[in-house]
Amino acid sequence: MQVVRNVLFDPRMLPGGGATELAIATAISKGADQVEGISKWPFLAVGQALEVIPRTLAQNCGANVIRLLTDLRTKHSQSAAQGGGSSWGVNGTTGEMADMHSLGIWEPYCVKAQTLKTAVESACLILRIDDVVSGTRKKKAAEN
């Protein structure tokens, strides 16, 4: 029910099978190359975190995860170098690399955008909590 509602309100669709996550991870990793010093590490960490979705899909299908992710990264990098997007992802049935556009596997944009926003907000919250806890420990250590 909610998928139909989401598509009616916002008809934009993104390729499924982890293709969107890999495309974003590729773009972020490419952008991290332009950042100097220690500031590039958060970009690389986000890129690696986004690869969890296709990795999990591949593991659930019983595929060779390392080979499949390497092939998908290569496909996405080639597409990015040519200036286009890539809709290559994991076929959830066979565990092989497949073009999600030709398979007709799509996800609503609004769901994907909200998922990414929630993930980033959760990471920021965890980092804030860690800052508070580590600040409390440092304060106690200074008092002793």
Contact map, one row per residue, 1 for C-alpha under 8 A:
111110000000000000000000000000000000000000000000000000000000000000000000000000000000000000000000000000000000000000000000000000000000000000000000
111111000000000000000000000000000000000000000000000000000000000000000000000000000000000000000000000000000000000000000000000000000000000000000000
111111100000000000000000000000000000000000000000000000000000000000000000000000000000000000000000000000000001000000000000000000000000000000000000
111111110000000000000000000000000000000000000000000000000000000000000000000000000000000000000000000000000000000000000000000000000000000000000000
111111111000000000000000000000000000000000000000000000000000000000000000000000000000000000000000000000000000000000000000000000000000000000000000
011111111110000000000000000000000000000000000000000000000000000000000000000000000000000000000000000000000001011000000000000000000000000000000000
001111111111000000000000000000000000000000000000000000000000000000000000000000000000000000000000000000000001000000000000000000000000000000000000
000111111110000000000000000000000000000000000000000000000000000000000000000000000000000000000000000000000000000000000000000000000000000000000000
000011111110000000000000000000000000000000000000000000000000000000000000000000000000000000000000000000000000000000000000000000000000000000000000
000001111111000000000000000000000000000000000000000000000000000000000000000000000000000000000000000000000001110000000000000000000000000000000000
000001111111100000000000000000000000000000000000000000000000000000000000000000000000000000000000000000000001100000000000000000000000000000000000
000000100111110000000000000000000000000000000000000000000000000000000000000000000000000000000000000000000001110000000000000000000000000000000000
000000000011111000000000000000000000000000000000000000000000000000000000000000000000000000000000000000000111100000000000000000000000000000000000
000000000001111100010000000000000000000000000000000000000000000000000000000000000000000000000000000000000111100000000000000000000000000000000000
000000000000111111110000000000000000000000000000000000000000000000000000000000000000001000000000000110001110000000000000000000000000000000000000
000000000000011111110000000000000000000000000000000000000000000000000000000000000000001010000000000100001110000000000000000000000000000000000000
000000000000001111110000000000000000000000000000000001001000000000000000000000000000000111110000000100001000000000000000000000000000000000000000
000000000000001111111100000000000000000000000000001011001000000000000000000000000000000011000000000000000000000000000000000000000000000000000000
000000000000001111111110000000000000000000000000000001000000000000000000000000000000011111000000000100000000000000000000000000000000000000000000
000000000000011111111111000000000000000000000000000000000000000000000000000000000000001000000000000000000000000000000000000000000000000000000000
000000000000000001111111100000000000000000000000011011000000000000000000000000000000000000000000000000000000000000000000000000000000000000000000
000000000000000001111111110000000000000000000000011001000000000000000001100100000000000010000000000000000000000000000000000000000000000000000000
000000000000000000111111111000000000000000000000000000000000000000000000000100000000110000000000000000000000000000000000000000000000000000000000
000000000000000000011111111100000000000000000010010000000000000000000000000000000000000000000000000000000000000000000000000000000000000000000000
000000000000000000001111111110000000000000000111011000000000000000000000000000000000000000000000000000000000000000000000000000000000000000000000
000000000000000000000111111111000000000000000010000000000000000000000000100110010000000000000000000000000000000000000000000000000000000000000000
000000000000000000000011111111100000000000000000000000000000000000000000000000010000000000000000000000000000000000000000000000000000000000000000
000000000000000000000001111111110000000000110110000000000000000000000000000000000000000000000000000000000000000000000000000000000000000000000000
000000000000000000000000111111111000000000110010000000000000000000000000000000000000000000000000000000000000000000000000000000000000000000000000
000000000000000000000000011111111100000000000000000000000000000000000000000000000000000000000000000000000000000000000000000000000000000000000000
000000000000000000000000001111111110000000100000000000000000000000000000000000000000000000000000000000000000000000000000000000000000000000000000
000000000000000000000000000111111110000110110000000000000000000000000000000000000000000000000000000000000000000000000000000000000000000000000000
000000000000000000000000000011111111000100000000000000000000000000000000000000000000000000000000000000000000000000000000000000000000000000000000
000000000000000000000000000001111111000000000000000000000000000000000000000000000000000000000000000000000000000000000000000000000000000000000000
000000000000000000000000000000111111101100000000000000000000000000000000000000000000000000000000000000000000000000000000000000000000000000000000
000000000000000000000000000000001111111100000000000000000000000000000000000000000000000000000000000000000000000000000000000000000000000000000000
000000000000000000000000000000000011111100000000000000000000000000000000000000000000000000000000000000000000000000000000000000000000000000000000
000000000000000000000000000000000001111110000000000000000000000000000000000000000000000000000000000000000000000000000000000000000000000000000000
000000000000000000000000000000000011111111100000000000000000000000000000000000000000000000000000000000000000000000000000000000000000000000000000
000000000000000000000000000000011011111111110000000000000000000000000000000000000000000000000000000000000000000000000000000000000000000000000000
000000000000000000000000000000010000011111111000000000000000000000000000000000000000000000000000000000000000000000000000000000000000000000000000
000000000000000000000000000000000000001111111100000000000000000000000000000000000000000000000000000000000000000000000000000000000000000000000000
000000000000000000000000000110110000001111111110000000000000000000000000000000000000000000000000000000000000000000000000000000000000000000000000
000000000000000000000000000110010000000111111111000000000000000000000000000000000000000000000000000000000000000000000000000000000000000000000000
000000000000000000000000000000000000000011111111100000000000000000000000000000000000000000000000000000000000000000000000000000000000000000000000
000000000000000000000000100100000000000001111111110000000000000000000000000000000000000000000000000000000000000000000000000000000000000000000000
000000000000000000000001110110000000000000111111111000000000000000000000000000000000000000000000000000000000000000000000000000000000000000000000
000000000000000000000000100000000000000000011111111100000000000000000000000000000000000000000000000000000000000000000000000000000000000000000000
000000000000000000000000000000000000000000001111111100000000000000000000000000000000000000000000000000000000000000000000000000000000000000000000
000000000000000000001101100000000000000000000111111110000000000000000000000000000000000000000000000000000000000000000000000000000000000000000000
000000000000000001001100100000000000000000000011111111100000000000000000000000000000000000000000000000000000000000000000000000000000000000000000
000000000000000000000000000000000000000000000001111111110000000000000000000000000000000000000000000000000000000000000000000000000000000000000000
000000000000000001001000000000000000000000000000011111111000000000000000000000000000000000000000000000000000000000000000000000000000000000000000
000000000000000011101100000000000000000000000000001111111100000000001000000000000000000011000000000000000000000000000000000000000000000000000000
000000000000000000000000000000000000000000000000001111111110000010001000000000000000000000000000000000000000000000000000000000000000000000000000
000000000000000000000000000000000000000000000000000111111111000000000000000000000000000000000000000000000000000000000000000000000000000000000000
000000000000000011000000000000000000000000000000000011111111100000000000000000000000000001010010000000000000000000000000000000000000000000000000
000000000000000000000000000000000000000000000000000001111111111110010000000000000000000001010011000000000000000000000000000000000000000000000000
000000000000000000000000000000000000000000000000000000111111111110000000000000000000000000000000000000000000000000000000000000000000000000000000
000000000000000000000000000000000000000000000000000000011111111000000000000000000000000000000000000000000000000000000000000000000000000000000000
000000000000000000000000000000000000000000000000000000001111111000000000000000000000000000011110000000000000000000000000000000000000000000000000
000000000000000000000000000000000000000000000000000000000111111100000000000000000000000000000010000000000000000000000000000000000000000000000000
000000000000000000000000000000000000000000000000000000000111111110010000000000000000000000000011000000000000000000000000000000000000000000000000
000000000000000000000000000000000000000000000000000000000110011111110000000000000000000000000000000000000000000000000000000000000000000000000000
000000000000000000000000000000000000000000000000000000100110001111111000000000000000000000000000000000000000000000000000000000000000000000000000
000000000000000000000000000000000000000000000000000000000000000111111100000000000000000000000000000000000000000000000000000000000000000000000000
000000000000000000000000000000000000000000000000000000000000000111111110000000000000000000000000000000000000000000000000000000000000000000000000
000000000000000000000000000000000000000000000000000000000100001111111111000000000000000000000001100000000000000000000000000000000000000000000000
000000000000000000000000000000000000000000000000000001100000000011111111100000000000000000000000000000000000000000000000000000000000000000000000
000000000000000000000000000000000000000000000000000000000000000001111111110000000000000000000000000000000000000000000000000000000000000000000000
000000000000000000000000000000000000000000000000000000000000000000111111111000000000000000000000100000000000000000000000000000000000000000000000
000000000000000000000100000000000000000000000000000000000000000000011111111100000000000110000000100000000000000000000000000000000000000000000000
000000000000000000000100010000000000000000000000000000000000000000001111111110000000000000000000000000000000000000000000000000000000000000000000
000000000000000000000000000000000000000000000000000000000000000000000111111111000000000000000000000000000000000000000000000000000000000000000000
000000000000000000000000000000000000000000000000000000000000000000000011111111100000010100000000000000000000000000000000000000000000000000000000
000000000000000000000110010000000000000000000000000000000000000000000001111111110000110100000000000000000000000000000000000000000000000000000000
000000000000000000000000010000000000000000000000000000000000000000000000111111111000000000000000000000000000000000000000000000000000000000000000
000000000000000000000000000000000000000000000000000000000000000000000000011111111100000000000000000000000000000000000000000000000000000000000000
000000000000000000000000000000000000000000000000000000000000000000000000001111111111110000000000000000000000000000000000000000000000000000000000
000000000000000000000000011000000000000000000000000000000000000000000000000111111111110000000000000000000000000000000000000000000000000000000000
000000000000000000000000000000000000000000000000000000000000000000000000000011111111000000000000000000000000000000000000000000000000000000000000
000000000000000000000000000000000000000000000000000000000000000000000000000001111111000000000000000000000000000000000000000000000000000000000000
000000000000000000000000000000000000000000000000000000000000000000000000000000111111100000000000000000000000000000000000000000000000000000000000
000000000000000000000000000000000000000000000000000000000000000000000000000000111111110000000000000000000000000000000000000000000000000000000000
000000000000000000000010000000000000000000000000000000000000000000000000000100110011111000000000000000000000000000000000000000000000000000000000
000000000000000000100010000000000000000000000000000000000000000000000000001100110001111100000000000000000000000000000000000000000000000000000000
000000000000001100110000000000000000000000000000000000000000000000000000000000000000111110000000001110000000000000000000000000000000000000000000
000000000000000010100000000000000000000000000000000000000000000000000001001100000000011111000000111110000000000000000000000000000000000000000000
000000000000000111100100000000000000000000000000000001000000000000000001000000000000001111100000111100000000000000000000000000000000000000000000
000000000000000011100000000000000000000000000000000001001100000000000000000000000000000111110011110000000000000000000000000000000000000000000000
000000000000000010000000000000000000000000000000000000000000000000000000000000000000000011111111110100000000000000000000000000000000000000000000
000000000000000010000000000000000000000000000000000000001100100000000000000000000000000001111111000000000000000000000000000000000000000000000000
000000000000000000000000000000000000000000000000000000000000100000000000000000000000000000111110000000000000000000000000000000000000000000000000
000000000000000000000000000000000000000000000000000000000000100000000000000000000000000000111111000000000000000000000000000000000000000000000000
000000000000000000000000000000000000000000000000000000001100111000000000000000000000000001111111100000000000000000000000000000000000000000000000
000000000000000000000000000000000000000000000000000000000100001000010000000000000000000001110111110000000000000000000000000000000000000000000000
000000000000000000000000000000000000000000000000000000000000000000010011000000000000000111100011111000000000000000000000000000000000000000000000
000000000000000000000000000000000000000000000000000000000000000000000000000000000000000111100001111100100000000000000000000000000000000000000000
000000000000000000000000000000000000000000000000000000000000000000000000000000000000001110000000111111100000000000000000000000000000000000000000
000000000000001110100000000000000000000000000000000000000000000000000000000000000000001110100000011111111100000000000000000000000000000000000000
000000000000001000000000000000000000000000000000000000000000000000000000000000000000001100000000001111111100000000000000000000000000000000000000
000000000000000000000000000000000000000000000000000000000000000000000000000000000000000000000000001111110000000000000000000000000000000000000000
000000000000000000000000000000000000000000000000000000000000000000000000000000000000000000000000011111111000000000000000000000000000000000000000
000000000000000000000000000000000000000000000000000000000000000000000000000000000000000000000000000111111100000000000000000000000000000000000000
000000000000001110000000000000000000000000000000000000000000000000000000000000000000000000000000000110111110000000000000000000000000000000000000
000000000000111100000000000000000000000000000000000000000000000000000000000000000000000000000000000110011111000000000000000000000000000000000000
000000000000111100000000000000000000000000000000000000000000000000000000000000000000000000000000000000001111101100000000000000000000000000000000
001001100111110000000000000000000000000000000000000000000000000000000000000000000000000000000000000000000111111100000000000000000000000000000000
000000000111110000000000000000000000000000000000000000000000000000000000000000000000000000000000000000000011111110000000000000000000000000000000
000001000101000000000000000000000000000000000000000000000000000000000000000000000000000000000000000000000001111111000000000000000000000000000000
000001000000000000000000000000000000000000000000000000000000000000000000000000000000000000000000000000000011111111100000000000000000000000000000
000000000000000000000000000000000000000000000000000000000000000000000000000000000000000000000000000000000011111111110000000000000000000000000000
000000000000000000000000000000000000000000000000000000000000000000000000000000000000000000000000000000000000111111111000000000000000000000000000
000000000000000000000000000000000000000000000000000000000000000000000000000000000000000000000000000000000000011111111100000000000000000000000000
000000000000000000000000000000000000000000000000000000000000000000000000000000000000000000000000000000000000001111111110000000000000000000000000
000000000000000000000000000000000000000000000000000000000000000000000000000000000000000000000000000000000000000111111111000000000000000000000000
000000000000000000000000000000000000000000000000000000000000000000000000000000000000000000000000000000000000000011111111100000000000000000000000
000000000000000000000000000000000000000000000000000000000000000000000000000000000000000000000000000000000000000001111111110000000000000000000000
000000000000000000000000000000000000000000000000000000000000000000000000000000000000000000000000000000000000000000111111111000000000000000000000
000000000000000000000000000000000000000000000000000000000000000000000000000000000000000000000000000000000000000000011111111100000000000000000000
000000000000000000000000000000000000000000000000000000000000000000000000000000000000000000000000000000000000000000001111111110000000000000000000
000000000000000000000000000000000000000000000000000000000000000000000000000000000000000000000000000000000000000000000111111111000000000000000000
000000000000000000000000000000000000000000000000000000000000000000000000000000000000000000000000000000000000000000000011111111100000000000000000
000000000000000000000000000000000000000000000000000000000000000000000000000000000000000000000000000000000000000000000001111111110000000000000000
000000000000000000000000000000000000000000000000000000000000000000000000000000000000000000000000000000000000000000000000111111111000000000000000
000000000000000000000000000000000000000000000000000000000000000000000000000000000000000000000000000000000000000000000000011111111100000000000000
000000000000000000000000000000000000000000000000000000000000000000000000000000000000000000000000000000000000000000000000001111111110000000000000
000000000000000000000000000000000000000000000000000000000000000000000000000000000000000000000000000000000000000000000000000111111111000000000000
000000000000000000000000000000000000000000000000000000000000000000000000000000000000000000000000000000000000000000000000000011111111100000000000
000000000000000000000000000000000000000000000000000000000000000000000000000000000000000000000000000000000000000000000000000001111111110000000000
000000000000000000000000000000000000000000000000000000000000000000000000000000000000000000000000000000000000000000000000000000111111111000000000
000000000000000000000000000000000000000000000000000000000000000000000000000000000000000000000000000000000000000000000000000000011111111100000000
000000000000000000000000000000000000000000000000000000000000000000000000000000000000000000000000000000000000000000000000000000001111111110000000
000000000000000000000000000000000000000000000000000000000000000000000000000000000000000000000000000000000000000000000000000000000111111111000000
000000000000000000000000000000000000000000000000000000000000000000000000000000000000000000000000000000000000000000000000000000000011111111100000
000000000000000000000000000000000000000000000000000000000000000000000000000000000000000000000000000000000000000000000000000000000001111111110000
000000000000000000000000000000000000000000000000000000000000000000000000000000000000000000000000000000000000000000000000000000000000111111111000
000000000000000000000000000000000000000000000000000000000000000000000000000000000000000000000000000000000000000000000000000000000000011111111100
000000000000000000000000000000000000000000000000000000000000000000000000000000000000000000000000000000000000000000000000000000000000001111111110
000000000000000000000000000000000000000000000000000000000000000000000000000000000000000000000000000000000000000000000000000000000000000111111111
000000000000000000000000000000000000000000000000000000000000000000000000000000000000000000000000000000000000000000000000000000000000000011111111
000000000000000000000000000000000000000000000000000000000000000000000000000000000000000000000000000000000000000000000000000000000000000001111111
000000000000000000000000000000000000000000000000000000000000000000000000000000000000000000000000000000000000000000000000000000000000000000111111
000000000000000000000000000000000000000000000000000000000000000000000000000000000000000000000000000000000000000000000000000000000000000000011111
